[in-house]
Amino acid sequence: MIFRRLLLCFLFTLPFIASAQSRRRAQLTNPQANGPVPVVPAPQTRLLEGMVLNSSILNRGVKFSIYLPPDYYTSNRRYPVVYLLHGYGDDETGWIQFGEADRIVDAGIRSGELPAMIIVMPDAGATFYVNDYQNKVRYEDMFVQEFIPHIDSMFRTRTQREFRAISGLSMGGFGSLTLSMHHPELFSACAAMSAGIRTDEGFVAIPDERYNTVFAPIFSGPAKGEDRLTVTWKRNSPINLAKSAPEGDLTKVRWYIDCGDDDALTVGNAMLHLALLDRKIPHEYRVRDGAHTWSYWRSGLPDALKFVGAGFHR
């Protein structure tokens, strides 16, 4: 009798034991609605646009965009930096909006084809990245004396020249060549794409309307014929600099030149190549199928950055 009573009591309480065990398992495996909600920090933005340097040399703000590598906010390391210059009629947003530079650099870093690097894209308006003939708009002075120091102070860059390079397209290709030829102590490499460079003969032959709109404000004021070949033009022409700059300065920089075979600027780029060849200045020269288009520059940017990035390795 006693055994039968114990057996009935056990069978009666078994469902309640199983139910309690199930509740305990659920508490251990399911999120608790009444517990604290974990706080997950929002990812830091690695593409900063609309940044401004207040320039005392230009007496105005200079906008820039900057790309930071994937591990920038999770490390304390310093990074090499590439200044990536836009073309005529564009601004600091062009290389992102049309060139997809952030996507291209991200993919290159993640695949290991590029070292982690910072990319800086300043707005230069229509200055050609030089000081104008009246010395009123001193963009080159601003770039060297204010802009580079500002970037080095605000971001974790490596500040030695061996970890600083410059690149650009069209007017920005012109600027990258001129700035690095004028300041080889600042840049270890230059990659110029479809650079807006011309021989003296080609510069003289530019139609008057285009010359007076695009070039006259920087190099001469309204001018015709050989009156266009001012001191400002000669001082900033990459072809003339390749012929006249001290050999020791030119060999400090690693040079990369890329221009499409259907580009109107291919003659000037070829003449720069020949001028460097004549002086036995080491450089890379590329002629690919293409014209003066964003599709050409997007497809060329990975190799240009691989070239400059190779110099960042030890």
JOQUIVEN-V819520 format. One line per field, one symbol per residue. psi: psi as a letter, one per 40 degrees, with the letter a starting at -180 (. if undefined). A space follows every 10 residues. Layout:
psi->???
This chain:
psi->dddddddddd ddeddddddd dddddddddi ihdeiihhhh iihihehhie ihhhhddefi ihiiihhiid edeeieiiii ihhhiiihea aeedddddef dddddddddd eediihihhh gihebfeefi hidefdggdd dddddddddd ddddigihei defhiiiiib dddddddddd ddgeedhdih hhhfhgiiid ddddehiddd ddddddddde ihiiaeeegi dddddehddd ddddihdddd edhhhhhhhi eeheeddddd ddddddddef hhihhhhihi agiddddddd dddddddddd eei.
